[in-house]
Amino acid sequence: MSDVVEPGFVRVRLDLAYDGKDFSGWAKQTGRRTVQGEIEDALRTVTRSRQTYDLTVAGRTDAGVHARGQVAHVDLPAEVWAEHADKLLRRMAGRMSPDVRIRRIEEAPAGFNARFSALWRRYAYRVADRPGGVDPLIRGHVLWHDRPLDVDAMNEAAARMTGEHDFAAYCKKREGATTIRTLQKLSWVRDEASGVMTATVQADAFCHNMVRALIGAALFVGDGRRPAAWPAEVLAARVRDPGVHVVRPHGLTLEEVAYPADELLAARAVEARNVRTLPGAGCC
């Protein structure tokens, strides 16, 4: 996952989208269909290569999660890129299943790393609470909540959650990984015509299950089972709370990944790798 491209290789950026319903997440797994596996297999086939070229992604999505604005990179031998660059997009489209699409393929600027150069990721989670359930035509992307939801209460709770915090209470802990994140946006809007509520969740990065746990806490506030102060109280405790429900994945979509100007990409990648601590936290 180096920011330095080996001599004789070209780093290529891919902007892509997928419907996560039939994928076991992004990361390739033996015997399971994954987005990474699908794209890498297609890339090997259309370039007539004997080896698989590994993709690095901006954010690994779980099984069932969708993406509209996912970003990845791959390092290709210069001669392979030179031969296939102008026709690679169309050939990949012809090889892959229609539930995953690459919208753009281009040579990446110097210092670009799809994961570490990113400034932020923005997700949307969609929920409907009408008694009759979700419109069948959008059911694969919208969660049905069987109690009426108060958007104002959810936004009141959300306002207490933004900023830099240790989100250990909302993350599935991974050994050696920090749970400190900067939550830049968390807000809810209801579309009155459809009744669908959309949560916008934006952060510099997310830890495992963080978005779906935040949404689960918000829904408990929205339907009156918890007060607006409760999600922030859980956050402050910094331990996983069994009362926080991780909602189902199909309502979640990765909408956008943002990067700095080209000349700042390498510096951002270095910064993102730094071990994070909260102000005032002890080292030992």
C-alpha positions as CSV (number, residue, x, y, z in Angstrom):
1,M,0.0,0.0,0.0
2,S,2.9,2.3,-0.7
3,D,2.5,5.8,-2.0
4,V,5.6,5.3,-4.2
5,V,4.9,3.6,-7.5
6,E,7.5,1.0,-8.4
7,P,9.6,1.8,-11.5
8,G,7.9,0.5,-14.7
9,F,4.4,0.8,-13.2
10,V,1.6,3.4,-13.5
11,R,-0.9,4.1,-10.8
12,V,-4.4,4.2,-12.1
13,R,-7.4,5.6,-10.4
14,L,-10.9,4.0,-10.7
15,D,-14.1,5.7,-9.8
16,L,-16.9,3.1,-9.4
17,A,-20.3,2.3,-8.1
18,Y,-22.1,-1.0,-7.1
19,D,-25.2,-2.4,-5.7
20,G,-24.1,-4.4,-2.7
21,K,-27.0,-6.8,-2.4
22,D,-25.3,-9.8,-3.9
23,F,-21.7,-9.1,-2.8
24,S,-20.1,-10.3,0.4
25,G,-18.6,-6.8,0.8
26,W,-15.6,-5.2,-0.9
27,A,-12.6,-7.3,0.2
28,K,-12.0,-10.5,-1.7
29,Q,-12.7,-13.7,0.1
30,T,-12.1,-17.3,-1.0
31,G,-15.3,-18.8,-2.3
32,R,-17.4,-15.6,-2.0
33,R,-18.4,-13.0,-4.5
34,T,-16.9,-9.6,-3.6
35,V,-16.5,-6.3,-5.4
36,Q,-12.8,-6.4,-5.3
37,G,-12.7,-9.9,-6.6
38,E,-15.1,-9.1,-9.5
39,I,-13.0,-6.1,-10.6
40,E,-9.6,-7.7,-10.3
41,D,-10.8,-10.8,-12.2
42,A,-12.2,-8.6,-15.0
43,L,-9.0,-6.5,-15.1
44,R,-6.8,-9.6,-15.4
45,T,-9.0,-11.0,-18.2
46,V,-9.3,-7.9,-20.4
47,T,-5.6,-7.1,-20.1
48,R,-4.7,-10.8,-20.8
49,S,-2.5,-10.8,-17.8
50,R,-1.3,-13.9,-15.9
51,Q,-1.2,-12.2,-12.6
52,T,-3.8,-10.4,-10.6
53,Y,-3.3,-6.7,-9.9
54,D,-4.4,-5.8,-6.4
55,L,-6.8,-2.9,-5.8
56,T,-6.5,-0.5,-2.9
57,V,-9.9,1.1,-2.0
58,A,-10.9,4.3,-0.2
59,G,-13.2,2.5,2.1
60,R,-14.0,-1.2,2.5
61,T,-17.7,-1.6,2.5
62,D,-19.5,-4.5,4.3
63,A,-21.7,-7.2,2.8
64,G,-24.9,-5.6,1.5
65,V,-23.6,-2.0,1.5
66,H,-23.9,0.0,-1.7
67,A,-21.6,2.6,-3.3
68,R,-22.1,5.4,-5.7
69,G,-18.8,7.2,-5.3
70,Q,-16.3,4.6,-4.4
71,V,-12.6,5.2,-5.4
72,A,-9.8,2.7,-5.8
73,H,-6.3,2.5,-7.3
74,V,-4.3,-0.2,-9.0
75,D,-0.6,-0.2,-10.1
76,L,-0.3,-1.6,-13.6
77,P,2.8,-2.3,-15.7
78,A,3.5,0.7,-17.9
79,E,3.3,-1.4,-21.1
80,V,-0.1,-2.9,-20.0
81,W,-1.5,0.6,-19.3
82,A,-0.1,2.0,-22.6
83,E,-1.8,-0.9,-24.6
84,H,-5.2,-0.8,-22.9
85,A,-5.8,2.7,-21.5
86,D,-8.0,4.0,-24.2
87,K,-10.3,1.0,-24.3
88,L,-10.1,-0.3,-20.8
89,L,-13.3,1.3,-19.5
90,R,-15.5,-0.1,-22.2
91,R,-13.9,-3.6,-22.0
92,M,-14.3,-3.7,-18.3
93,A,-18.0,-2.8,-18.6
94,G,-18.4,-5.7,-21.1
95,R,-16.8,-8.2,-18.7
96,M,-18.3,-7.3,-15.3
97,S,-21.8,-8.0,-14.0
98,P,-24.2,-5.0,-14.2
99,D,-24.3,-4.6,-10.4
100,V,-20.8,-3.1,-10.5
101,R,-19.8,-0.3,-12.9
102,I,-16.6,1.7,-13.3
103,R,-17.4,5.2,-14.3
104,R,-13.9,6.5,-14.9
105,I,-10.4,5.1,-15.3
106,E,-7.4,7.5,-15.5
107,E,-3.8,7.8,-14.6
108,A,-3.5,9.0,-11.0
109,P,-1.5,12.1,-10.1
110,A,1.8,11.6,-8.2
111,G,1.3,10.8,-4.5
112,F,-2.2,9.5,-4.9
113,N,-3.4,6.8,-2.6
114,A,-7.1,5.9,-2.8
115,R,-7.2,5.1,1.0
116,F,-4.7,7.4,2.7
117,S,-4.9,10.5,0.5
118,A,-8.7,10.9,1.2
119,L,-9.8,13.9,3.1
120,W,-13.3,12.5,3.9
121,R,-15.9,9.9,3.1
122,R,-19.6,10.7,2.9
123,Y,-22.3,8.1,3.4
124,A,-26.1,8.3,3.1
125,Y,-28.4,6.0,5.1
126,R,-32.1,5.9,4.0
127,V,-35.0,5.0,6.2
128,A,-38.8,5.0,5.8
129,D,-41.3,4.8,8.6
130,R,-44.7,4.8,6.8
131,P,-47.0,2.1,8.2
132,G,-47.4,0.4,4.8
133,G,-43.7,-0.2,4.4
134,V,-41.1,0.8,1.8
135,D,-41.9,1.4,-1.9
136,P,-41.1,-2.0,-3.5
137,L,-39.0,-0.3,-6.2
138,I,-36.5,1.2,-3.7
139,R,-36.7,-1.5,-1.0
140,G,-33.2,-2.7,-1.7
141,H,-31.8,0.7,-0.6
142,V,-34.1,1.9,2.2
143,L,-34.7,0.4,5.7
144,W,-38.2,0.2,6.9
145,H,-38.6,1.3,10.6
146,D,-41.9,0.1,12.0
147,R,-42.4,3.1,14.4
148,P,-42.9,6.8,13.5
149,L,-39.7,8.8,13.6
150,D,-39.1,12.4,14.8
151,V,-36.5,13.9,12.6
152,D,-36.1,17.0,14.8
153,A,-35.2,14.7,17.8
154,M,-32.7,12.8,15.7
155,N,-31.1,16.0,14.5
156,E,-30.9,17.3,18.1
157,A,-29.0,14.1,19.0
158,A,-26.8,14.3,16.0
159,A,-25.7,17.9,16.8
160,R,-24.0,16.5,20.0
161,M,-22.0,13.9,18.1
162,T,-19.9,15.9,15.6
163,G,-16.3,16.7,16.1
164,E,-13.2,14.7,17.0
165,H,-14.0,11.9,19.4
166,D,-13.1,8.3,20.3
167,F,-15.9,6.4,18.7
168,A,-15.1,3.1,20.5
169,A,-18.7,2.9,21.6
170,Y,-19.9,2.8,18.0
171,C,-17.1,0.6,16.4
172,K,-16.3,-3.0,16.2
173,K,-12.8,-3.0,17.7
174,R,-9.8,-4.2,15.6
175,E,-6.5,-5.0,17.3
176,G,-4.0,-2.2,16.9
177,A,-6.5,0.2,15.1
178,T,-7.5,3.5,16.6
179,T,-11.2,4.4,17.0
180,I,-10.6,8.2,17.0
181,R,-12.4,9.9,14.2
182,T,-13.6,13.4,13.2
183,L,-17.3,13.3,12.5
184,Q,-17.8,16.3,10.2
185,K,-21.5,16.0,9.4
186,L,-24.4,14.0,10.8
187,S,-27.9,15.2,9.9
188,W,-31.3,14.0,8.8
189,V,-33.7,15.2,6.2
190,R,-37.2,13.9,5.4
191,D,-38.5,14.0,1.8
192,E,-42.2,14.7,2.3
193,A,-43.2,13.3,-1.0
194,S,-41.7,9.8,-0.5
195,G,-41.5,9.8,3.3
196,V,-37.9,8.6,3.0
197,M,-35.5,10.1,5.6
198,T,-31.8,10.4,4.6
199,A,-29.0,10.7,7.0
200,T,-25.8,12.3,5.8
201,V,-22.8,11.0,7.6
202,Q,-19.4,12.4,6.8
203,A,-16.0,11.9,8.5
204,D,-12.3,11.8,7.7
205,A,-12.5,8.1,8.1
206,F,-14.8,5.5,9.6
207,C,-14.1,2.4,11.8
208,H,-15.9,-0.9,11.4
209,N,-19.7,-0.7,11.8
210,M,-19.5,3.0,12.9
211,V,-22.1,4.4,10.5
212,R,-24.7,1.7,11.0
213,A,-24.2,1.9,14.8
214,L,-24.7,5.7,14.7
215,I,-27.9,5.3,12.7
216,G,-29.1,2.6,15.1
217,A,-28.7,5.0,18.0
218,A,-30.5,7.8,16.1
219,L,-33.5,5.6,15.4
220,F,-34.0,4.8,19.1
221,V,-34.1,8.5,19.7
222,G,-36.4,9.1,16.7
223,D,-39.0,6.6,17.9
224,G,-38.9,7.8,21.5
225,R,-37.2,4.9,23.1
226,R,-34.2,7.0,24.1
227,P,-33.7,10.7,24.9
228,A,-31.8,13.0,22.5
229,A,-28.8,13.1,25.0
230,W,-28.4,9.3,25.0
231,P,-26.2,8.8,21.9
232,A,-23.7,11.4,23.1
233,E,-23.6,9.8,26.6
234,V,-22.8,6.4,25.0
235,L,-20.1,8.1,23.0
236,A,-18.5,9.6,26.1
237,A,-18.3,6.2,27.8
238,R,-15.9,5.0,25.0
239,V,-17.0,1.3,25.5
240,R,-19.4,-0.7,23.2
241,D,-22.9,-0.3,24.6
242,P,-25.2,-3.4,24.1
243,G,-28.0,-0.9,23.7
244,V,-26.7,0.4,20.4
245,H,-28.2,-1.6,17.6
246,V,-26.2,-1.9,14.3
247,V,-28.8,-1.5,11.6
248,R,-29.0,-3.6,8.4
249,P,-26.6,-2.8,5.6
250,H,-28.9,-2.3,2.7
251,G,-29.9,1.3,3.6
252,L,-26.3,2.4,3.5
253,T,-24.6,3.9,0.4
254,L,-21.1,5.4,0.1
255,E,-21.8,8.6,-1.8
256,E,-18.5,10.4,-2.2
257,V,-14.8,10.4,-1.3
258,A,-12.9,13.7,-1.4
259,Y,-9.2,14.4,-2.0
260,P,-7.0,17.4,-1.7
261,A,-5.3,19.2,-4.6
262,D,-2.8,17.1,-6.4
263,E,0.2,18.8,-4.8
264,L,-1.1,17.9,-1.4
265,L,-1.9,14.2,-2.0
266,A,1.4,12.8,-0.7
267,A,1.4,14.9,2.4
268,R,-2.2,13.9,3.2
269,A,-1.3,10.2,2.9
270,V,1.5,10.6,5.4
271,E,-0.8,12.5,7.8
272,A,-3.5,9.9,7.6
273,R,-1.1,7.2,8.7
274,N,-0.2,9.0,12.0
275,V,-1.4,7.4,15.2
276,R,-4.2,9.6,16.6
277,T,-4.7,10.6,20.2
278,L,-7.3,13.0,21.6
279,P,-6.1,16.3,23.1
280,G,-5.1,15.9,26.7
281,A,-4.9,12.1,26.4
282,G,-2.0,10.4,28.2
283,C,0.5,8.4,26.3
284,C,0.7,5.5,28.8
